[in-house]
């Protein structure tokens, strides 16, 4: 009898990975074919005849009408980065059930609506960033407050992702060659796309070239000298990455940004195919508990921290910056916004979902005991855990050597982080240029000067706060989760006000907004208490600034809605 129970338990555990995948994908299928279509037609009411900013202001540099599949690739890889991997990998500490539920429901009802909405709103306001366009929707005071939060988020993302990529290059030198080779491939593909070569053929050739470079990288790792210019390899990689990001951010979008991101998007499809295929082929056991009852005493609470730990992959304020920053300036037709915005959110949710499986299964930990050793406390897991578990899972399912699969996933993480980083620098440049336009500062209006200011801020944070290691971005990174989600809530707030003014149902943005703002502000208060107890006054000040700023934006929005409704009632009475 005992033996039969053990067999049944074993089979159930093997089925858990399959159930997670099937239910998650079923939910996202509903999101695409039903919910997103409803939002597009009934709420945002996309107009195929609307002249988008890409066509109205086409300058061949930032405003460029773009094929929706190419734009999807840019948008997806810019918003994804390493976050939909790192966040879920950490959040599984509370158990795989909460992580799966938040990723699935968050993707369908939060992220898709948020990303899609920010893209639509920006296209309706001449391609302005969500911060700048908030002036048109709510008021001038909101714009100034909003853009401060946006700049802080971009500063965090750029400074930290530089550290993440540099660390990946140092720890996995096999990923260096393919990561830089992807840039060369993208430059060639960009020229061919610009000359209207067949997109399908270019996609196949680009992905093949990328995966050939991955194989070469697995054979010929590249490492920097231990003491170059008096700096560590990690610090030198950070400098090299910011030099690259500054150059890339000033190039016309069709030269590097679009083709690189498009090829990376195709790479994602291959990576997801291998990862999801491995689940169906090997049915990996689930070693992680559904709910973790063996957490340490100092572990953070599930609520609200889960909702700021998993941001990308559920909902993320950074996505609104990308949607209203680079993507809205490349949108050829307004009807493309659903595919670019909502479908990219589904792609990210799919990546987050398979990450949960990879770090919860036997490919990472052969038994629950080993899993608890890996997840001995909150925050010990991350991108490396995903690479380890995912690589072994692909090897078990497809029979590909683990050295190749490790390089493949490490390269995927590095490329995603890289695309986010140089898109982030471009977005920072946009914000500084918008400040130049708003406040009449001629220096800020110039692309080179704005880029130099953006990169200087990032490097000052990296090396000013982190010393010779360049890891200063990690100093303020503890604030990213709550700040990023507060930004998502503020973006949903702008969308809600916009819909109310247009006389359309606002509850589909309003309800997610309320949830996100409550949980993120709650998390920010918890973090504030931690920083106060640790006497970390820099983070205390920034946290207070973010909380006060968000409160003022909310109050301003409530005031505008109240005034609008009173005026509407008066008109109806007259």
Secondary structure by P-SEA (a helix, b strand, c coil): caaaaaaaaaaaaaaaaaaaaaaaaaaaaaaaccaaaaaacccccccccccccccccccccccccccaaaaaaaaaaaaccaaaaaaaaaaccccaaaaaaaaaaaaaccaaaaaaaaaaaaaacccccccccccccccaaaaaaaaaaaaaaaaaaaaaaaaaaaaaaaacccaaaaaaaaaaaaaaaaaaaaacccaaaaaaaaaaaaaaaaaaaaabbbbcccccccccaaaaaaaaaaaaaaaaaaccccccaaaaaaaaaaaaaaaaaaaaaaaaacccccccccccccccccccccaaaaaaacccccccaaaaaaaacccccccccccccccccaaaaaaaaaaaaaaaaaaacccccccaaaaaaaacccccccaaaaaaaaaaaaaaaccccaaaaaaaaaaaaaaaaaaaaaaaaaaaaaaaaaaaaaacccccccaaaaaaaaaaaaaaaaccccccccccccccccaaaaaaaaaaaaaaaaaaaaaaaacccccaaaaaaaaaaaaaaaaaaaaaaaaaaacaaaaaaaaaaaaaaaaaaaaaaaaaaaaaaaaaaaaaac
